[in-house]
Amino acid sequence: MLQYPIVAVNDADTKHLFDNRYGTGQSTIDGIIRATNFLLAGSKFVVAGYGWCGRGLASRARGAGAEVIVTEVDPTKALEAGMDGFRVMSMIESRENWPTSSGTVTGNKNVLTKDQL
């Protein structure tokens, strides 16, 4: 047993509500821009997954001027993305809309497959 108190930061509501949504979204967009010198304004950007981190990524991409398409398999999260003002469709449908780039912060390695790219 430890002799001092420990705080499980990842279990805190503020971690999910603020760091995942705002921090991850901002740092992901920042990483894309720094690595590619890509201009988001006027582009079509697909966000795969609308969990806490996906919400942040979609919000930051829209804030940078991109037209954001959200792909989500969970019907409740897909409805939420639509209610938040994003276009929602399947990954295959999003490919047919000629997006400029895509991003996912789901942690699921099968979100984007070779066939979809």
N, CA, C and O atoms as a GROMACS GRO file, in nm:
protein
  468
    1MET      N    1   0.084  -0.118   0.000
    1MET     CA    2   0.000   0.000   0.000
    1MET      C    3   0.089   0.125   0.000
    1MET      O    4   0.190   0.130   0.070
    2LEU      N    5   0.050   0.223  -0.078
    2LEU     CA    6   0.127   0.347  -0.086
    2LEU      C    7   0.105   0.432   0.039
    2LEU      O    8  -0.002   0.428   0.099
    3GLN      N    9   0.205   0.507   0.076
    3GLN     CA   10   0.199   0.588   0.196
    3GLN      C   11   0.149   0.730   0.171
    3GLN      O   12   0.153   0.814   0.260
    4TYR      N   13   0.102   0.757   0.050
    4TYR     CA   14   0.053   0.890   0.017
    4TYR      C   15  -0.067   0.876  -0.079
    4TYR      O   16  -0.079   0.774  -0.147
    5PRO      N   17  -0.153   0.977  -0.084
    5PRO     CA   18  -0.274   0.965  -0.169
    5PRO      C   19  -0.239   0.971  -0.318
    5PRO      O   20  -0.145   1.040  -0.359
    6ILE      N   21  -0.315   0.898  -0.396
    6ILE     CA   22  -0.299   0.894  -0.541
    6ILE      C   23  -0.431   0.940  -0.605
    6ILE      O   24  -0.539   0.902  -0.560
    7VAL      N   25  -0.420   1.023  -0.708
    7VAL     CA   26  -0.538   1.067  -0.781
    7VAL      C   27  -0.535   1.002  -0.919
    7VAL      O   28  -0.439   1.018  -0.993
    8ALA      N   29  -0.639   0.930  -0.952
    8ALA     CA   30  -0.650   0.865  -1.083
    8ALA      C   31  -0.706   0.967  -1.181
    8ALA      O   32  -0.828   0.978  -1.197
    9VAL      N   33  -0.618   1.041  -1.245
    9VAL     CA   34  -0.659   1.152  -1.332
    9VAL      C   35  -0.744   1.104  -1.449
    9VAL      O   36  -0.840   1.171  -1.486
   10ASN      N   37  -0.710   0.991  -1.508
   10ASN     CA   38  -0.785   0.943  -1.623
   10ASN      C   39  -0.929   0.904  -1.590
   10ASN      O   40  -1.012   0.891  -1.680
   11ASP      N   41  -0.959   0.885  -1.463
   11ASP     CA   42  -1.095   0.851  -1.422
   11ASP      C   43  -1.179   0.974  -1.387
   11ASP      O   44  -1.298   0.962  -1.359
   12ALA      N   45  -1.118   1.091  -1.389
   12ALA     CA   46  -1.189   1.213  -1.350
   12ALA      C   47  -1.282   1.260  -1.463
   12ALA      O   48  -1.247   1.251  -1.580
   13ASP      N   49  -1.398   1.310  -1.426
   13ASP     CA   50  -1.492   1.363  -1.526
   13ASP      C   51  -1.430   1.477  -1.607
   13ASP      O   52  -1.453   1.487  -1.727
   14THR      N   53  -1.352   1.561  -1.541
   14THR     CA   54  -1.291   1.674  -1.613
   14THR      C   55  -1.194   1.626  -1.720
   14THR      O   56  -1.176   1.694  -1.821
   15LYS      N   57  -1.131   1.511  -1.699
   15LYS     CA   58  -1.041   1.456  -1.801
   15LYS      C   59  -1.120   1.425  -1.927
   15LYS      O   60  -1.079   1.461  -2.037
   16HIS      N   61  -1.233   1.357  -1.911
   16HIS     CA   62  -1.314   1.320  -2.026
   16HIS      C   63  -1.380   1.442  -2.090
   16HIS      O   64  -1.385   1.454  -2.212
   17LEU      N   65  -1.431   1.530  -2.007
   17LEU     CA   66  -1.506   1.644  -2.059
   17LEU      C   67  -1.418   1.751  -2.122
   17LEU      O   68  -1.458   1.814  -2.220
   18PHE      N   69  -1.301   1.772  -2.070
   18PHE     CA   70  -1.220   1.884  -2.117
   18PHE      C   71  -1.094   1.841  -2.191
   18PHE      O   72  -1.072   1.884  -2.304
   19ASP      N   73  -1.012   1.759  -2.130
   19ASP     CA   74  -0.887   1.721  -2.194
   19ASP      C   75  -0.911   1.642  -2.322
   19ASP      O   76  -0.852   1.673  -2.426
   20ASN      N   77  -0.997   1.539  -2.316
   20ASN     CA   78  -1.023   1.459  -2.435
   20ASN      C   79  -1.087   1.542  -2.544
   20ASN      O   80  -1.045   1.535  -2.660
   21ARG      N   81  -1.186   1.620  -2.511
   21ARG     CA   82  -1.258   1.697  -2.613
   21ARG      C   83  -1.174   1.812  -2.668
   21ARG      O   84  -1.156   1.822  -2.789
   22TYR      N   85  -1.125   1.896  -2.581
   22TYR     CA   86  -1.056   2.016  -2.629
   22TYR      C   87  -0.907   1.994  -2.653
   22TYR      O   88  -0.855   2.037  -2.756
   23GLY      N   89  -0.840   1.929  -2.563
   23GLY     CA   90  -0.697   1.910  -2.575
   23GLY      C   91  -0.658   1.818  -2.689
   23GLY      O   92  -0.572   1.852  -2.770
   24THR      N   93  -0.723   1.702  -2.696
   24THR     CA   94  -0.690   1.607  -2.803
   24THR      C   95  -0.727   1.662  -2.939
   24THR      O   96  -0.652   1.647  -3.035
   25GLY      N   97  -0.843   1.727  -2.949
   25GLY     CA   98  -0.883   1.786  -3.077
   25GLY      C   99  -0.784   1.891  -3.124
   25GLY      O  100  -0.745   1.891  -3.241
   26GLN      N  101  -0.742   1.979  -3.034
   26GLN     CA  102  -0.647   2.084  -3.070
   26GLN      C  103  -0.511   2.028  -3.106
   26GLN      O  104  -0.452   2.069  -3.206
   27SER      N  105  -0.460   1.935  -3.026
   27SER     CA  106  -0.326   1.883  -3.053
   27SER      C  107  -0.324   1.798  -3.181
   27SER      O  108  -0.222   1.796  -3.250
   28THR      N  109  -0.432   1.730  -3.212
   28THR     CA  110  -0.438   1.652  -3.336
   28THR      C  111  -0.436   1.744  -3.457
   28THR      O  112  -0.361   1.720  -3.552
   29ILE      N  113  -0.517   1.847  -3.455
   29ILE     CA  114  -0.517   1.945  -3.566
   29ILE      C  115  -0.380   2.011  -3.577
   29ILE      O  116  -0.328   2.027  -3.687
   30ASP      N  117  -0.322   2.047  -3.465
   30ASP     CA  118  -0.189   2.110  -3.465
   30ASP      C  119  -0.085   2.015  -3.526
   30ASP      O  120  -0.001   2.059  -3.605
   31GLY      N  121  -0.091   1.888  -3.491
   31GLY     CA  122   0.003   1.791  -3.546
   31GLY      C  123  -0.013   1.773  -3.696
   31GLY      O  124   0.086   1.762  -3.768
   32ILE      N  125  -0.137   1.769  -3.742
   32ILE     CA  126  -0.162   1.755  -3.887
   32ILE      C  127  -0.106   1.875  -3.962
   32ILE      O  128  -0.039   1.860  -4.064
   33ILE      N  129  -0.133   1.993  -3.911
   33ILE     CA  130  -0.087   2.115  -3.979
   33ILE      C  131   0.065   2.124  -3.979
   33ILE      O  132   0.125   2.157  -4.081
   34ARG      N  133   0.128   2.095  -3.866
   34ARG     CA  134   0.274   2.104  -3.858
   34ARG      C  135   0.343   1.998  -3.945
   34ARG      O  136   0.447   2.025  -4.005
   35ALA      N  137   0.285   1.878  -3.950
   35ALA     CA  138   0.348   1.770  -4.027
   35ALA      C  139   0.329   1.782  -4.177
   35ALA      O  140   0.413   1.738  -4.255
   36THR      N  141   0.217   1.842  -4.219
   36THR     CA  142   0.184   1.843  -4.361
   36THR      C  143   0.179   1.981  -4.423
   36THR      O  144   0.176   1.994  -4.546
   37ASN      N  145   0.178   2.087  -4.340
   37ASN     CA  146   0.159   2.223  -4.390
   37ASN      C  147   0.028   2.233  -4.467
   37ASN      O  148   0.017   2.306  -4.565
   38PHE      N  149  -0.072   2.159  -4.420
   38PHE     CA  150  -0.203   2.146  -4.484
   38PHE      C  151  -0.294   2.259  -4.438
   38PHE      O  152  -0.299   2.290  -4.319
   39LEU      N  153  -0.367   2.320  -4.531
   39LEU     CA  154  -0.463   2.425  -4.499
   39LEU      C  155  -0.600   2.362  -4.483
   39LEU      O  156  -0.655   2.308  -4.579
   40LEU      N  157  -0.657   2.368  -4.364
   40LEU     CA  158  -0.788   2.309  -4.340
   40LEU      C  159  -0.901   2.393  -4.397
   40LEU      O  160  -1.003   2.338  -4.439
   41ALA      N  161  -0.886   2.523  -4.400
   41ALA     CA  162  -0.992   2.611  -4.449
   41ALA      C  163  -1.030   2.573  -4.592
   41ALA      O  164  -0.945   2.569  -4.681
   42GLY      N  165  -1.158   2.546  -4.612
   42GLY     CA  166  -1.208   2.512  -4.744
   42GLY      C  167  -1.193   2.365  -4.781
   42GLY      O  168  -1.236   2.325  -4.889
   43SER      N  169  -1.132   2.284  -4.696
   43SER     CA  170  -1.113   2.142  -4.726
   43SER      C  171  -1.230   2.060  -4.673
   43SER      O  172  -1.310   2.109  -4.592
   44LYS      N  173  -1.239   1.936  -4.718
   44LYS     CA  174  -1.334   1.840  -4.662
   44LYS      C  175  -1.254   1.748  -4.571
   44LYS      O  176  -1.156   1.686  -4.614
   45PHE      N  177  -1.294   1.738  -4.448
   45PHE     CA  178  -1.220   1.663  -4.346
   45PHE      C  179  -1.313   1.561  -4.284
   45PHE      O  180  -1.418   1.596  -4.230
   46VAL      N  181  -1.277   1.434  -4.290
   46VAL     CA  182  -1.357   1.326  -4.233
   46VAL      C  183  -1.304   1.291  -4.095
   46VAL      O  184  -1.184   1.267  -4.078
   47VAL      N  185  -1.393   1.289  -3.997
   47VAL     CA  186  -1.358   1.246  -3.862
   47VAL      C  187  -1.426   1.112  -3.838
   47VAL      O  188  -1.549   1.102  -3.839
   48ALA      N  189  -1.348   1.009  -3.816
   48ALA     CA  190  -1.401   0.876  -3.791
   48ALA      C  191  -1.421   0.857  -3.642
   48ALA      O  192  -1.324   0.850  -3.567
   49GLY      N  193  -1.544   0.847  -3.600
   49GLY     CA  194  -1.577   0.827  -3.460
   49GLY      C  195  -1.612   0.958  -3.390
   49GLY      O  196  -1.543   1.058  -3.406
   50TYR      N  197  -1.720   0.956  -3.312
   50TYR     CA  198  -1.767   1.076  -3.244
   50TYR      C  199  -1.773   1.054  -3.093
   50TYR      O  200  -1.871   1.088  -3.027
   51GLY      N  201  -1.664   0.996  -3.041
   51GLY     CA  202  -1.650   0.985  -2.895
   51GLY      C  203  -1.601   1.118  -2.841
   51GLY      O  204  -1.608   1.220  -2.910
   52TRP      N  205  -1.552   1.118  -2.718
   52TRP     CA  206  -1.506   1.244  -2.658
   52TRP      C  207  -1.395   1.309  -2.741
   52TRP      O  208  -1.398   1.430  -2.764
   53CYS      N  209  -1.300   1.230  -2.786
   53CYS     CA  210  -1.189   1.286  -2.864
   53CYS      C  211  -1.234   1.323  -3.004
   53CYS      O  212  -1.191   1.426  -3.058
   54GLY      N  213  -1.319   1.242  -3.066
   54GLY     CA  214  -1.370   1.271  -3.200
   54GLY      C  215  -1.450   1.400  -3.203
   54GLY      O  216  -1.444   1.474  -3.300
   55ARG      N  217  -1.526   1.426  -3.096
   55ARG     CA  218  -1.601   1.552  -3.087
   55ARG      C  219  -1.506   1.671  -3.091
   55ARG      O  220  -1.531   1.770  -3.160
   56GLY      N  221  -1.396   1.659  -3.018
   56GLY     CA  222  -1.298   1.767  -3.015
   56GLY      C  223  -1.231   1.787  -3.150
   56GLY      O  224  -1.212   1.900  -3.193
   57LEU      N  225  -1.195   1.676  -3.216
   57LEU     CA  226  -1.133   1.685  -3.347
   57LEU      C  227  -1.228   1.748  -3.449
   57LEU      O  228  -1.188   1.835  -3.526
   58ALA      N  229  -1.353   1.705  -3.449
   58ALA     CA  230  -1.452   1.760  -3.542
   58ALA      C  231  -1.473   1.909  -3.516
   58ALA      O  232  -1.480   1.989  -3.610
   59SER      N  233  -1.483   1.946  -3.392
   59SER     CA  234  -1.505   2.086  -3.355
   59SER      C  235  -1.387   2.174  -3.397
   59SER      O  236  -1.407   2.284  -3.449
   60ARG      N  237  -1.266   2.126  -3.373
   60ARG     CA  238  -1.147   2.205  -3.408
   60ARG      C  239  -1.130   2.215  -3.559
   60ARG      O  240  -1.089   2.319  -3.610
   61ALA      N  241  -1.160   2.107  -3.632
   61ALA     CA  242  -1.151   2.111  -3.778
   61ALA      C  243  -1.252   2.210  -3.834
   61ALA      O  244  -1.220   2.287  -3.926
   62ARG      N  245  -1.374   2.209  -3.780
   62ARG     CA  246  -1.474   2.306  -3.825
   62ARG      C  247  -1.431   2.448  -3.791
   62ARG      O  248  -1.451   2.540  -3.870
   63GLY      N  249  -1.372   2.465  -3.673
   63GLY     CA  250  -1.324   2.597  -3.633
   63GLY      C  251  -1.212   2.648  -3.721
   63GLY      O  252  -1.193   2.769  -3.733
   64ALA      N  253  -1.138   2.557  -3.784
   64ALA     CA  254  -1.030   2.596  -3.874
   64ALA      C  255  -1.081   2.619  -4.017
   64ALA      O  256  -1.004   2.650  -4.107
   65GLY      N  257  -1.212   2.603  -4.037
   65GLY     CA  258  -1.272   2.632  -4.166
   65GLY      C  259  -1.297   2.513  -4.256
   65GLY      O  260  -1.332   2.532  -4.373
   66ALA      N  261  -1.280   2.391  -4.206
   66ALA     CA  262  -1.304   2.273  -4.288
   66ALA      C  263  -1.452   2.237  -4.290
   66ALA      O  264  -1.525   2.265  -4.195
   67GLU      N  265  -1.494   2.175  -4.398
   67GLU     CA  266  -1.626   2.113  -4.404
   67GLU      C  267  -1.608   1.975  -4.343
   67GLU      O  268  -1.536   1.892  -4.399
   68VAL      N  269  -1.672   1.948  -4.231
   68VAL     CA  270  -1.647   1.826  -4.155
   68VAL      C  271  -1.757   1.723  -4.179
   68VAL      O  272  -1.876   1.752  -4.168
   69ILE      N  273  -1.713   1.602  -4.210
   69ILE     CA  274  -1.802   1.487  -4.222
   69ILE      C  275  -1.765   1.392  -4.109
   69ILE      O  276  -1.648   1.362  -4.089
   70VAL      N  277  -1.864   1.345  -4.034
   70VAL     CA  278  -1.841   1.252  -3.924
   70VAL      C  279  -1.893   1.114  -3.965
   70VAL      O  280  -2.005   1.101  -4.013
   71THR      N  281  -1.810   1.013  -3.945
   71THR     CA  282  -1.854   0.874  -3.964
   71THR      C  283  -1.863   0.811  -3.826
   71THR      O  284  -1.770   0.822  -3.746
   72GLU      N  285  -1.974   0.746  -3.799
   72GLU     CA  286  -1.995   0.687  -3.666
   72GLU      C  287  -2.087   0.567  -3.679
   72GLU      O  288  -2.190   0.576  -3.746
   73VAL      N  289  -2.051   0.454  -3.617
   73VAL     CA  290  -2.132   0.334  -3.624
   73VAL      C  291  -2.237   0.327  -3.513
   73VAL      O  292  -2.337   0.257  -3.528
   74ASP      N  293  -2.216   0.398  -3.405
   74ASP     CA  294  -2.312   0.400  -3.295
   74ASP      C  295  -2.424   0.498  -3.330
   74ASP      O  296  -2.397   0.616  -3.349
   75PRO      N  297  -2.548   0.451  -3.339
   75PRO     CA  298  -2.657   0.540  -3.381
   75PRO      C  299  -2.680   0.660  -3.290
   75PRO      O  300  -2.715   0.768  -3.338
   76THR      N  301  -2.660   0.643  -3.160
   76THR     CA  302  -2.681   0.755  -3.067
   76THR      C  303  -2.575   0.862  -3.088
   76THR      O  304  -2.606   0.981  -3.089
   77LYS      N  305  -2.449   0.821  -3.103
   77LYS     CA  306  -2.342   0.917  -3.126
   77LYS      C  307  -2.357   0.982  -3.264
   77LYS      O  308  -2.328   1.100  -3.280
   78ALA      N  309  -2.403   0.905  -3.362
   78ALA     CA  310  -2.426   0.960  -3.495
   78ALA      C  311  -2.535   1.067  -3.490
   78ALA      O  312  -2.524   1.172  -3.553
   79LEU      N  313  -2.641   1.040  -3.414
   79LEU     CA  314  -2.748   1.138  -3.396
   79LEU      C  315  -2.695   1.263  -3.329
   79LEU      O  316  -2.730   1.375  -3.368
   80GLU      N  317  -2.612   1.246  -3.228
   80GLU     CA  318  -2.553   1.361  -3.159
   80GLU      C  319  -2.467   1.445  -3.253
   80GLU      O  320  -2.472   1.568  -3.250
   81ALA      N  321  -2.388   1.378  -3.337
   81ALA     CA  322  -2.305   1.451  -3.434
   81ALA      C  323  -2.393   1.532  -3.529
   81ALA      O  324  -2.361   1.646  -3.561
   82GLY      N  325  -2.502   1.472  -3.574
   82GLY     CA  326  -2.596   1.543  -3.660
   82GLY      C  327  -2.659   1.662  -3.590
   82GLY      O  328  -2.674   1.769  -3.648
   83MET      N  329  -2.696   1.642  -3.464
   83MET     CA  330  -2.756   1.751  -3.387
   83MET      C  331  -2.655   1.862  -3.359
   83MET      O  332  -2.693   1.978  -3.338
   84ASP      N  333  -2.525   1.828  -3.359
   84ASP     CA  334  -2.419   1.928  -3.342
   84ASP      C  335  -2.386   1.999  -3.473
   84ASP      O  336  -2.299   2.087  -3.476
   85GLY      N  337  -2.455   1.962  -3.580
   85GLY     CA  338  -2.439   2.032  -3.707
   85GLY      C  339  -2.343   1.972  -3.806
   85GLY      O  340  -2.308   2.036  -3.905
   86PHE      N  341  -2.298   1.849  -3.782
   86PHE     CA  342  -2.206   1.784  -3.874
   86PHE      C  343  -2.282   1.694  -3.971
   86PHE      O  344  -2.387   1.640  -3.937
   87ARG      N  345  -2.228   1.679  -4.091
   87ARG     CA  346  -2.281   1.580  -4.185
   87ARG      C  347  -2.237   1.444  -4.135
   87ARG      O  348  -2.120   1.425  -4.102
   88VAL      N  349  -2.329   1.348  -4.130
   88VAL     CA  350  -2.298   1.215  -4.078
   88VAL      C  351  -2.327   1.113  -4.188
   88VAL      O  352  -2.433   1.117  -4.251
   89MET      N  353  -2.232   1.023  -4.210
   89MET     CA  354  -2.250   0.919  -4.311
   89MET      C  355  -2.155   0.804  -4.281
   89MET      O  356  -2.073   0.812  -4.190
   90SER      N  357  -2.168   0.698  -4.360
   90SER     CA  358  -2.078   0.584  -4.343
   90SER      C  359  -1.940   0.619  -4.399
   90SER      O  360  -1.926   0.717  -4.472
   91MET      N  361  -1.841   0.539  -4.365
   91MET     CA  362  -1.706   0.564  -4.415
   91MET      C  363  -1.702   0.552  -4.568
   91MET      O  364  -1.635   0.631  -4.634
   92ILE      N  365  -1.773   0.454  -4.623
   92ILE     CA  366  -1.776   0.438  -4.769
   92ILE      C  367  -1.841   0.560  -4.834
   92ILE      O  368  -1.790   0.610  -4.935
   93GLU      N  369  -1.951   0.608  -4.779
   93GLU     CA  370  -2.016   0.728  -4.834
   93GLU      C  371  -1.924   0.849  -4.825
   93GLU      O  372  -1.922   0.932  -4.916
   94SER      N  373  -1.850   0.860  -4.717
   94SER     CA  374  -1.761   0.976  -4.702
   94SER      C  375  -1.652   0.975  -4.808
   94SER      O  376  -1.610   1.081  -4.854
   95ARG      N  377  -1.606   0.858  -4.847
   95ARG     CA  378  -1.503   0.847  -4.951
   95ARG      C  379  -1.556   0.898  -5.085
   95ARG      O  380  -1.481   0.952  -5.166
   96GLU      N  381  -1.686   0.880  -5.108
   96GLU     CA  382  -1.748   0.923  -5.233
   96GLU      C  383  -1.762   1.075  -5.241
   96GLU      O  384  -1.790   1.129  -5.348
   97ASN      N  385  -1.744   1.145  -5.128
   97ASN     CA  386  -1.754   1.291  -5.124
   97ASN      C  387  -1.619   1.359  -5.144
   97ASN      O  388  -1.607   1.480  -5.122
   98TRP      N  389  -1.519   1.284  -5.184
   98TRP     CA  390  -1.386   1.335  -5.214
   98TRP      C  391  -1.328   1.421  -5.102
   98TRP      O  392  -1.299   1.539  -5.123
   99PRO      N  393  -1.313   1.364  -4.983
   99PRO     CA  394  -1.252   1.443  -4.875
   99PRO      C  395  -1.105   1.470  -4.904
   99PRO      O  396  -1.038   1.393  -4.972
  100THR      N  397  -1.057   1.581  -4.851
  100THR     CA  398  -0.917   1.616  -4.866
  100THR      C  399  -0.831   1.537  -4.769
  100THR      O  400  -0.719   1.498  -4.802
  101SER      N  401  -0.884   1.514  -4.648
  101SER     CA  402  -0.809   1.438  -4.548
  101SER      C  403  -0.905   1.374  -4.449
  101SER      O  404  -1.024   1.407  -4.444
  102SER      N  405  -0.851   1.281  -4.370
  102SER     CA  406  -0.929   1.210  -4.270
  102SER      C  407  -0.850   1.201  -4.141
  102SER      O  408  -0.727   1.206  -4.142
  103GLY      N  409  -0.921   1.189  -4.032
  103GLY     CA  410  -0.856   1.172  -3.903
  103GLY      C  411  -0.942   1.087  -3.812
  103GLY      O  412  -1.065   1.090  -3.820
  104THR      N  413  -0.877   1.012  -3.726
  104THR     CA  414  -0.948   0.937  -3.625
  104THR      C  415  -0.868   0.939  -3.496
  104THR      O  416  -0.745   0.933  -3.498
  105VAL      N  417  -0.937   0.949  -3.387
  105VAL     CA  418  -0.873   0.943  -3.256
  105VAL      C  419  -0.944   0.838  -3.170
  105VAL      O  420  -0.952   0.850  -3.048
  106THR      N  421  -0.996   0.734  -3.237
  106THR     CA  422  -1.071   0.631  -3.166
  106THR      C  423  -0.981   0.531  -3.095
  106THR      O  424  -1.021   0.474  -2.994
  107GLY      N  425  -0.861   0.510  -3.146
  107GLY     CA  426  -0.775   0.406  -3.092
  107GLY      C  427  -0.804   0.270  -3.153
  107GLY      O  428  -0.739   0.172  -3.118
  108ASN      N  429  -0.900   0.264  -3.243
  108ASN     CA  430  -0.935   0.139  -3.309
  108ASN      C  431  -0.859   0.128  -3.441
  108ASN      O  432  -0.874   0.214  -3.528
  109LYS      N  433  -0.778   0.025  -3.456
  109LYS     CA  434  -0.694   0.013  -3.575
  109LYS      C  435  -0.773  -0.022  -3.700
  109LYS      O  436  -0.719  -0.010  -3.810
  110ASN      N  437  -0.896  -0.064  -3.688
  110ASN     CA  438  -0.976  -0.104  -3.804
  110ASN      C  439  -1.076   0.002  -3.849
  110ASN      O  440  -1.165  -0.027  -3.929
  111VAL      N  441  -1.062   0.123  -3.801
  111VAL     CA  442  -1.155   0.229  -3.840
  111VAL      C  443  -1.138   0.265  -3.987
  111VAL      O  444  -1.236   0.276  -4.060
  112LEU      N  445  -1.015   0.282  -4.030
  112LEU     CA  446  -0.985   0.308  -4.171
  112LEU      C  447  -0.914   0.187  -4.227
  112LEU      O  448  -0.805   0.151  -4.181
  113THR      N  449  -0.974   0.123  -4.325
  113THR     CA  450  -0.912   0.005  -4.386
  113THR      C  451  -0.843   0.043  -4.516
  113THR      O  452  -0.863   0.152  -4.569
  114LYS      N  453  -0.763  -0.046  -4.564
  114LYS     CA  454  -0.690  -0.022  -4.689
  114LYS      C  455  -0.787   0.002  -4.805
  114LYS      O  456  -0.762   0.088  -4.889
  115ASP      N  457  -0.897  -0.072  -4.808
  115ASP     CA  458  -0.996  -0.056  -4.914
  115ASP      C  459  -1.063   0.082  -4.911
  115ASP      O  460  -1.098   0.136  -5.016
  116GLN      N  461  -1.080   0.137  -4.793
  116GLN     CA  462  -1.145   0.267  -4.780
  116GLN      C  463  -1.054   0.381  -4.820
  116GLN      O  464  -1.101   0.489  -4.855
  117LEU      N  465  -0.924   0.358  -4.814
  117LEU     CA  466  -0.829   0.462  -4.855
  117LEU      C  467  -0.810   0.459  -5.004
  117LEU      O  468  -0.734   0.539  -5.058
   0.00000   0.00000   0.00000
